[in-house]
Amino acid sequence: MSERLWIMRHGEAGPGTPDSARELTPRGRREVAAMAEWLKARGIGPCRLVASPYRRARQSAEPIAAALGVALETHDGITPDDDPRAVADWLLHQAEDRPLVLVSHMPLVGALTGLLVEGRGGAGPGFPTAGLAELEAEAWAAGCARLRGFVTPADLAV
């Protein structure tokens, strides 16, 4: 039985320091609201929602949690410069019978997608703000996933 994983970059964030405290801009809030509604319309059902502890990622995940009626978890290992291989290892140990939605940052989201789909941990695809990749796999290991789709706020006319 294959599993689903959605990997999303946070919405547009303003400048600031420290990096972990940067907040979404009004545009970023619109982007993530649109993506939350898109996910809800997809009917992904009960899922597990995990975000980076950075403020902009949590702010991006909150509308998704509200739209899907799920709890928001944070995971310290999915911040911008974390190792995609460590995230893949973490995914392997997540015994879930429900889809997983990760909300994180570039370059991690691109590198993780590249690792899971292409087997390479390099840069992977570029993710615009609030970009969302849908992956499917039997196991979350390097090169074992299929990219099922990729949607951005621009695709939704936001």
N, C-alpha and C positions, 0 to 999 in steps of 0.2 A: 504494500500500500504506500503510495507516494505522499509526501508531506508538502505543504505550502509554506513559503516564507515570503513576506513582503519586506523590502529594505527601502527605507525612506530617508532622504536628507531633510534636515530641519528647514523651516521657512526662512525667508530673508531676515537677516539679523543686522542690527546697527553696530557701529564700532563701539569699542569700550575695553576696559581692562578691569579686572583680569578677564581673560578670554572666557572662562567658565561662567561669568556673570552677564555676558552679552544677551540682550533681549531682542525679541522679534520686533520688526518695524510694522506699521499698519499694513503694508503690502504683504509682509510675511504672515500676518494673521489671516489676511484674506486667502492667501495661498493654502495654508493648512486647513482652513475651514472648508475650502472647495475639495481638497483631497479627502477630508473626513467624510464629507457627503458622498464622494465618489466611492469610497470604500463601503459605506453603508449601503449604497445602491447595488453594489456587487453582491451583497448578501453573503459575506464571508462567514457569517455565523459566529458563534462564540470563538474568541481567539485570545491569545496571550499577547499583551502589548508591553514591550520593554523599550525604554528610552535611556539614552545617555543621561547622566546626572547634571550635565550642563543646562543652564537655564533655558536657552533657546530650543534645545531638544525637548525638554519637559513641556515648554509652552506649545511646541508643535504637536506633541502627543496628546495633550489634554483634550482638544476638540475631537480627536479620534476616539479617545476613551468615552467621551460623552455620547458621540454618535453611535458607537457600537455597544454601549452599556457594559463596558469592561473596566477592570481595575488597571491602573497604570503602575508598572514596576520600573525601577531604575536598575541599571547594571554599570558598575564602575569600569568595566572592561571594554566599553564601546564608545570611547571618547575619540577625538579626531586622529590622534597619532598612535592609537593602539594597533597591535599586530593582527592583521586579518587571519593569520593561521591560529592564533590563540582564540579568536572569536569562533572560527570554524570548529576548533576542539570543544569549546564551550557548547556550541550548537549540537554537537554529537552526543553530549551528555544531558540534553534536555529531552526527557521522555514525555512527549506530548502527543495527545490524540486530537489536537486542535491546531489551527494555523497560528503562526507566530508573525507578529509585526514588530520590526526593529526600527527605531527612529534614532538616527545618529548624524554623523558629519562626514564631509569630505576631509581628507582623502580616504577615510576608512570605508565608507559605503561603496565607493568605486572599486577599491582594492578587494574588498570582501566579495563583491559580485563577480569580479574578474577571477578570483581564486576559485569560487564555487562553480562557476560556469566553464571557464576556460582552463582551470588548473594552474593558473599563474597568479601570484600574489602581487603583481606590479600595480600600476595605476588603475587598471580596469576602465570601465566606461565613466565618462563625466556625468555627474548628476547636477542638474540645475537645482536651485532651491525648491524644496518640497517635491522633487522628483521621486518617483516610486517605481521600483522594480519588483516584479512578481516572479518568483522562482519555484520550481517543483523538483523534488529529488526523493530518491529512496533513502539516501543517507547524505548528511551534510559534510561531504568530504571534497577535497580539491578535484575539480573537473567532473563531478557527479551530478550537478544540477542542470536544469534546462531553464532558460529565460523564457517565461510564458508571456510577458508583456512589460511595457515600460510606459508610464504616463507622467505627464508634467502638468503644472497649472496652465501652461500655455495651450495644452491640448483641450483644456476645459474652458478656455476663453476667460481666464482670470486676469 
